[in-house]
Amino acid sequence: MTDLSDMSKSALSAAMRGGTAGWGKIGSADDHVRYSEKKPKRPGRRRTCYCGCNGPATHSGMANGLALTSACELGIARWVRTGNVRATR
């Protein structure tokens, strides 16, 4: 059983909406609730975002307790809403 008191606010919200079955073991952007979490600070160079802004990837796109993608804050907000990091034309 997953300990709900150790989860972040966004992870807890996703767990309450989608359930905790398989939490941290299997995650799918199509089948589970998508949410974002800020990456921890670390020394050195960060990966660049692939949404087109060429900034650092500061956030992780999560589903069911697993990180599925990383991008800038705007790119991950777009991924949570639509399932795609890049803007469509």
Solvent accessible surface area in square Angstrom, and as a share of the most:
residue,aa,sasa,rsa
1,M,214,0.96
2,T,35,0.21
3,D,81,0.42
4,L,61,0.30
5,S,98,0.63
6,D,118,0.61
7,M,34,0.15
8,S,52,0.33
9,K,183,0.77
10,S,40,0.26
11,A,6,0.05
12,L,66,0.33
13,S,49,0.32
14,A,3,0.02
15,A,2,0.01
16,M,118,0.53
17,R,155,0.56
18,G,51,0.49
19,G,36,0.34
20,T,37,0.21
21,A,91,0.70
22,G,32,0.30
23,W,40,0.14
24,G,36,0.35
25,K,174,0.74
26,I,113,0.57
27,G,20,0.19
28,S,33,0.21
29,A,28,0.22
30,D,129,0.67
31,D,116,0.60
32,H,56,0.25
33,V,38,0.22
34,R,54,0.20
35,Y,9,0.04
36,S,39,0.25
37,E,49,0.22
38,K,129,0.55
39,K,52,0.22
40,P,111,0.70
41,K,170,0.72
42,R,141,0.51
43,P,123,0.78
44,G,70,0.67
45,R,197,0.72
46,R,50,0.18
47,R,170,0.62
48,T,70,0.41
49,C,5,0.03
50,Y,103,0.39
51,C,22,0.13
52,G,57,0.55
53,C,71,0.42
54,N,122,0.62
55,G,20,0.19
56,P,72,0.45
57,A,1,0.01
58,T,34,0.20
59,H,23,0.10
60,S,14,0.09
61,G,0,0.00
62,M,25,0.11
63,A,0,0.00
64,N,5,0.02
65,G,22,0.21
66,L,57,0.28
67,A,68,0.53
68,L,73,0.36
69,T,27,0.16
70,S,14,0.09
71,A,0,0.00
72,C,19,0.12
73,E,113,0.51
74,L,113,0.56
75,G,0,0.00
76,I,1,0.01
77,A,48,0.37
78,R,42,0.15
79,W,16,0.06
80,V,49,0.28
81,R,167,0.61
82,T,81,0.47
83,G,33,0.31
84,N,70,0.36
85,V,5,0.03
86,R,132,0.48
87,A,66,0.51
88,T,115,0.67
89,R,283,1.03
